[in-house]
Amino acid sequence: MIRAKQFLTRTVAAVAAFLAFALFALLADSAFAQGWQEEFDIAKQKLASSGKSKYFVLEPGFQIVLASDDEKLTITVLDETKEINGIITRVVEEREEEDGELTEVSRNFFAINRESGDVFYFGETVDIYEDGKIAQHDGAWLAYKDGAKPGLIMAGNPQVGKMYYQEVAPEVAMDRAEIVSVSEKFNTPAGAFENCLKTKESSKIKPDEMEYKLYAPGIGLIKEHTMKLIKYGFVEKQ
């Protein structure tokens, strides 16, 4: 009788463990099935052309500079706006250099929900340089044209596991990000930072390409490729 009871107890425990595992798998599959977030209810967002959230500063004059031995990236929030489909967006300029030569200048259009801190991406113009001259404009897109829609460039309250599209321009730009950590520590020439956001970024168009980026509270991007933050702060109007 004792052995029978022990067998029954073990059987019940095994069944309970199996059901718990099955439920976990079901929930995991459900979360996975949701996939990459591509819709952001822009019409319901209370958007502004300036403001800041934990990992993104959208205030005119704010600038961050990253560099490595042969690359340099300068990101500047301009005192300039652009209206897109009735929404006033802020222009953020990115200047990329390689071996001291200008290789690309993009003008990106962002707007922020000051309540949630979410920052949305409405497109960009792109000038790619070769031998000091503009050679092409690959990667340029604008929300509400040719099937393109606004993406989420930065979540106001990042949660590990969140997956979202930053750019939604079919066949042109489909960059996306997955949040993998919000507790990173990282040293740069501009200082040491804690509670950094780490993202794994990729593209639906080029799924085999992937990179990790780091963002520091109150600043924004501090590491991309081999480049690290070398300076940040407010500069004179651009």
Beta strands, then each sheet from edge to edge (+ up, - down):
strand 1: 47-48
strand 2: 51-53
strand 3: 56-58
strand 4: 62-67
strand 5: 71-84
strand 6: 87-98
strand 7: 101-113
strand 8: 119-130
strand 9: 133-136
strand 10: 141-142
strand 11: 151-154
strand 12: 163-165
strand 13: 175-188
strand 14: 191-203
strand 15: 210-216
strand 16: 220-224
strand 17: 227-234
sheet 1: 1+ 7- 6+ 5- 4+ 17- 16+ 15- 14+ 13- 12+
sheet 2: 1+ 7- 8+ 9-
sheet 3: 1+ 7- 8+ 10-
sheet 4: 1+ 7- 8+ 11-
sheet 5: 2+ 3-
end
